[in-house]
Amino acid sequence: MDARITKHRLANLVSYDWLKMLVTIAAFVLVLILLFTMTATRPKQWQEYTVYAYTDLSATTEFSGLGADIESRGALSYDVLSVTTESFSASSYSSTIYTARRAAGQGTVMFMTDNRVYKTDEDGNEVIEDGEKVIAQESQLYSFAFDGAYSGPGTPTVVYDTQYYMEQCEAYLCEFFGDDWRTDAAFDGERTPREAFLARNGDDKRYKTQEQKEAGVKEEEQRLLDLREDYLAVDAAFKAGTLSHTVHTRTEEDGTPVSRSIGINVEGLAQLKKLVYYKDGEGKQTTENVNLVILYNNYLNGNDLNFETVSFLNYLLEHYGK
């Protein structure tokens, strides 16, 4: 048997060993990737915050980067693990895509317009009946939200009635800070941050040790303090007129008038065009009558993260309000 060591045989041996080493390294890297993927904390639905722009609006590149900016500024709470955006104006299938997203429980808030079209006569003048302009076509906002505004158990569930939403946030803050929550930031309510944290994140992978849990309780305290400050700032903006509830009223067949707050008018944000806009009859970019609707998600009803939109509104005020 020829067992001589030759250059050719040495080259083959080295090449074969290198191949085994490369295969081993690749397998090791693959195992690590799978391990991190399987053990990493995955956001639950209520830990995801998604901002939509509906089909009647154009979204800017800054809108596309909104999630990253919100995360870098820490505008939402520590427990929101993912912030994303999506515009539905770029495709003929946009409505279908939006429907699929909502069927999967995705989406938190959405920008859309509240522009009614009024009937005109042959001379182009608006038709008036009983002292009111005759509506030829309802706005996107009204058609989308009026019949689905949630204002408590037993009511429709498409969007939140915005006044009801703000009232619920007040009640939530009162649970932790007591009746004097507007003037006193002491935690002297019926619930404590520790109770809220442990109920929501007691088995979270991020908080395995007692030290990590104690750090989480501190984060929870800060979340509530930040929400209180955000609410006070947003409430002040409502009082100043920068923000306003969009209230529509409809007379039912029995003659009963029904009023619902179906969106928050955000046209008062001076820099809103940096995010979304539409073009008026003259082709100019405008944000007149642009609203933010708060999408109803049943997995958020009663959840501590249900009021992150208050913090999002304050973010808009701080960065697009002047």
QUIWORA-V388497 format. One record per run of one state. SS is the DSSP state (a for helix, b for strand, c for the rest). FROM is the first residue (numbers start at 1). TO is the last residue. If there is no record, write none. Layout:
BEGIN
ss=SS from=FROM to=TO
ss=SS from=FROM to=TO
END
This chain:
BEGIN
ss=c from=1 to=6
ss=a from=7 to=39
ss=c from=40 to=44
ss=a from=45 to=47
ss=b from=48 to=53
ss=c from=54 to=57
ss=b from=58 to=59
ss=c from=60 to=60
ss=a from=61 to=64
ss=c from=65 to=65
ss=a from=66 to=73
ss=c from=74 to=81
ss=b from=82 to=87
ss=c from=88 to=93
ss=a from=94 to=103
ss=c from=104 to=108
ss=b from=109 to=113
ss=c from=114 to=116
ss=b from=117 to=118
ss=c from=119 to=119
ss=b from=120 to=120
ss=c from=121 to=125
ss=b from=126 to=126
ss=c from=127 to=127
ss=b from=128 to=129
ss=c from=130 to=131
ss=b from=132 to=133
ss=c from=134 to=134
ss=b from=135 to=137
ss=c from=138 to=139
ss=a from=140 to=148
ss=b from=149 to=150
ss=c from=151 to=158
ss=b from=159 to=160
ss=c from=161 to=161
ss=a from=162 to=177
ss=c from=178 to=192
ss=a from=193 to=201
ss=c from=202 to=209
ss=a from=210 to=240
ss=c from=241 to=243
ss=b from=244 to=251
ss=c from=252 to=256
ss=b from=257 to=265
ss=c from=266 to=271
ss=a from=272 to=274
ss=c from=275 to=275
ss=b from=276 to=279
ss=c from=280 to=284
ss=b from=285 to=286
ss=c from=287 to=289
ss=b from=290 to=295
ss=c from=296 to=303
ss=a from=304 to=320
ss=c from=321 to=322
END
